[in-house]
Amino acid sequence: MSKIRTTTPLKIISGILLSFLVSNAKANPSDCPSEFYQLPLVTSATYCQLFNQALPASLSYFVATSPSDAKAFYLAALGEPEQEFTEKGRAVLLYKGGVQTIIISIDKQGSQVDILVKQ
């Protein structure tokens, strides 16, 4: 007798979401915009991945600099955030009442920067 494998709805939804993100992500080492919804990217940004252009929108990129240098860039460009905290080793900067979020984390030889814009 063969075993029947069942898949939970959560696994199905997770798989669909993952395939949507992968199919909609655009990554090109040299194709990074200078800004995303009026939020600047570090000049040396590479490997930009646009997950959603329409709001709520998100963009991730790599920069060959330390997380503290990436954070210093955003503090200089945007000023002090309304809220700032560390979550699971990531610096989280919230601007405009949390509508604009910048998350900076260590990534091998540099940093990953995630920009989230809600509206």
N, C-alpha and C positions, 0 to 999 in steps of 0.2 A: 504494500500500500504506500502511495506517495504522500508526502506531507504537503499540505496546502498552506502557503504563506499569505498572511494578511498584512496589509499596509494600513497604518492608521491615517486618519484624515490629516493629522499634523504633519506626518512625513510627506504626504502628497502635496500639501500647501507649501511646505519648506522647499521641496524640489521644484515646484513651479516658480516660487519666488527667486530661488537661486538661479534657475535658468533665465528668468526675465532679467535679473541684474547682469548676468554674464553677457547675454545677447545685446543688452542696451549699453554696456560699458564700452567706452572708446578710449583706448590707450595708445599713445604714440609718444616715444621719448622726446621728440622735438616739437610736438604740437600742443603747447600749453598757452592758454590765453594770458594776457597780462592782468586781467581781473575777472571776477565771477560775481555777477549781481552787485557791482560797485565795490566789491571786496578785493584788494590786491593780492596777487600771488607773489611769492618770493621770486626775484628775477631769474634765478637759476632753477626754477621748477622743471621737473621732468616727470615722465610717466603719468601724465594726467589721465584720470578716469572720470568721465562724466557719467553719472548714474541717472540723472534726470535733469533735463534742461528746464522743464516746466515746474512751477512751484507746487509743492515743496521740492526744492532742487538740492542736489548734492554733487560735489566734486572732490576727488581725492588726488593728491600728488605727492611725489617724493622730492626731497631737497637734500643735497649733500652738505648739510650743516647740522649742528647739534640742536636738540629741542629748545634749549635755552636761547640760542641765536635766532631760531625761527620765531619764538615767542617775542623776543626783543624787536624783531622786524614788525610784528603786528602791533605791539605797544607803541612803537614809533609812528607807524602809519595810521593807526586808528585811535590812539589814546588809550587811556585806562578803560578796561571793560566794566560794565555794570556789575557783573559777577565774574569771579574767577575761582576755580577750584581744581583739585587733582582727583581724578577718578581712575582707579586701576593703573596708576603710573602715567596717565595722560593728562596734559594740561588742557583745561576746558575754559575758553574765553567766551562770555556771552555779551552780545551787544544788542541794542534796540529792544530791550525787554525780552531777550531770548529768541528774537526773530532771526538773528544772525548768530551762528555758533561756529567757533573755530576750535578744532580738537587737534592737539599736537602730541605725537608719540614718537618714541625712538624706533628706528627701523634700520637695523644693521649698521651701515656706514653713514647714517644721517637721520632724517626725520620723515615721518608721514604726516601730512597735513590734510585734514578733512574739513571742508567748508559746507555747512548746512544752512540753507535759507528757507524759512518756513512760509513767508508771504512777501 
